Amino acid sequence: MKLNNPDFIIKEENRLDEGTEYILRRYKGKGGVVEIPEGVTQIENNIFGDDIESNKTVTKIIMPDSVTDIEMDAFSYCEKLTEIIF
């Protein structure tokens, strides 16, 4: 899966000490099984929903090996999420 997938908002951040980071900011897809794009290095909080609009469609998330940091509330408000595969 490519980093320029329209289902995701991914921020590119260049860091002098760590190189380029690709931060997943928001998911905009239809739900079901969601495969995070290879190359994403960080998952931010509330990427699938928030306290105003929860996500009722995501059931499974597949994480690539490139992810090294997942914020504590990254999957909050995912009402139907039952499985995360690393």
N, C-alpha and C positions, 0 to 999 in steps of 0.2 A: 504494500500500500504506500502511496506516495505522500510526501509531506504537504503537497499542494491540493490535497483532497478537499472538496467544498463542504464536506460534512464536519470539518474541524476548523477552528480558529487557532492557528499556531503562530506564536511570536518567536522570531529569530533574535537572539541576543548574543552579541559578540563580547566575550570576556577575555581579557588579556591573559589571565592565569590559567583558564580552563578551556579556552577555545570557544567554538560556537555552541550555544545551547539552543534547543528547540523546545519551547514551553507550550504545552497544551493549555489553552485558555478557555475554550468552550466547544461543546459538541452540539451540532445543529442537524444531525441526521434523523432518520426515521425510527431508530431503535432496534430492538431485537438483539442479535449478536453484534457487538461493536468491536472491531479490530483497530486498536490504536496504531497509527502509522509508524513503521520502522524509522528510527532516527529521532523520535521524540525522546527527550531526556528528562523532562520534568512534567508532572501532572499537578496543576493548581487546584485550589479549593473550588467546590461547587461547579465543576465543569459541565455536569449534566442537568442541573437544576438548582433552584434555591428556594428560600422560604416563601417566595411569592408564587413561583411556578415550579412545582416538583416534576420529576420525570417519571412517567408511568409506562414507558415503552422499552427501556433498556433492560434486558434480562441476563446478559452475559457479556463480559469484557475480556478481550484477549490482549495481553500486554507484551510488547516486544522486549528483547534483551537490552535495548538501548535505554530504557527507563531506569534512572538511578535515584530519582527523588519523587516521592508521592506525598503531597501535603495531607495533613490529618483529615480534613473534611472533603477530600477530593470526590468521594462517592456519596456524600450526603444528599438526601432528597431523591434517591433512586429507589422508588417504592417497589419495583418489580425485580431488582437485581438479586440474583441468587448465586452467581458464580463469577469469579475472577480467575483467569488462568495466566500464570507467569511463565 
